[in-house]
Amino acid sequence: MVFTYTAFGVGNRFEEYFNMFLNRMAANAVSIEERKFAGSWAKLKLKTSEEEAEVNMRLQGPDIVITFTVQKPGEKKTLEKLQTGINVLGRLLY
């Protein structure tokens, strides 16, 4: 499954957003298996005890577009935590 979210108006703080996102994942017991950051895009491989996901972030004008591709079905609750983390970070940076 693919889920796409947008963090509106925080593109100018992309690196800060990325680092806060990493901290949020660690705080929610999400393992970061791989990470790449290249200025205007980022890629992560995440893992929980129930699912794995690939996360792609990219700048799109003043926004950051985040796409989650879930590789193993898991509980909806974990994905909701990820979405909540994105929403919280968007509010913190905006």
C-alpha positions in Angstrom: 0.0 0.0 0.0 1.1 3.5 -0.7 0.2 6.5 1.5 1.1 10.1 0.5 1.1 13.0 2.9 2.1 16.7 2.4 3.7 18.9 5.0 2.6 22.3 3.8 4.9 25.3 4.0 7.9 23.8 5.6 10.0 23.1 2.5 12.5 25.8 3.4 13.3 23.8 6.6 13.6 20.4 4.9 16.8 19.2 6.7 15.3 20.2 10.1 12.1 18.5 9.3 14.0 15.3 8.2 15.9 15.2 11.5 12.8 15.8 13.6 11.1 13.0 11.6 14.0 10.6 12.4 13.7 11.5 16.1 9.9 11.0 16.0 10.4 7.5 14.5 12.9 6.5 17.1 10.6 7.8 19.9 7.8 5.5 18.4 10.0 2.4 18.4 10.4 2.5 14.6 13.8 1.1 13.5 15.6 3.1 10.8 17.2 0.5 8.6 18.6 2.8 6.0 18.6 6.5 5.4 19.7 8.8 2.6 19.5 12.6 2.5 20.4 14.7 -0.5 19.2 18.3 0.0 15.9 18.2 -1.9 15.0 14.5 -1.3 15.4 11.8 1.3 14.8 8.1 1.5 14.3 5.9 4.5 13.7 2.2 5.1 11.7 1.7 8.3 10.8 -1.3 10.3 8.6 -2.2 13.2 7.8 -5.6 14.7 4.8 -5.8 12.4 5.7 -4.0 9.2 8.3 -2.5 6.9 8.0 0.6 4.9 10.0 2.7 2.5 9.6 6.5 2.9 10.4 9.0 0.3 10.4 12.7 0.9 10.9 15.4 -1.7 10.6 19.1 -2.0 7.7 20.3 -4.0 7.7 24.1 -4.1 7.2 25.3 -0.5 6.0 21.9 0.7 7.4 18.5 1.5 5.7 15.5 0.0 6.1 12.3 2.0 5.2 8.9 0.4 5.1 5.7 2.5 5.2 2.3 0.7 4.2 -0.4 3.1 5.9 -3.7 2.2 4.3 -6.0 4.8 0.8 -5.5 6.0 0.6 -4.5 9.6 -1.7 -2.9 12.1 -3.2 0.4 11.0 -2.2 1.9 14.4 1.5 2.1 13.4 0.7 3.9 10.2 -1.5 6.3 12.2 1.4 7.0 14.4 3.5 7.9 11.4 0.8 10.2 10.1 0.5 11.8 13.5 4.2 12.4 13.6 4.1 14.1 10.2 1.2 16.3 11.3 2.9 17.3 14.5 6.2 18.1 12.8 4.4 20.2 10.2 2.8 22.2 12.9 6.0 22.6 14.8 7.9 23.9 11.8 5.1 26.0 10.4 
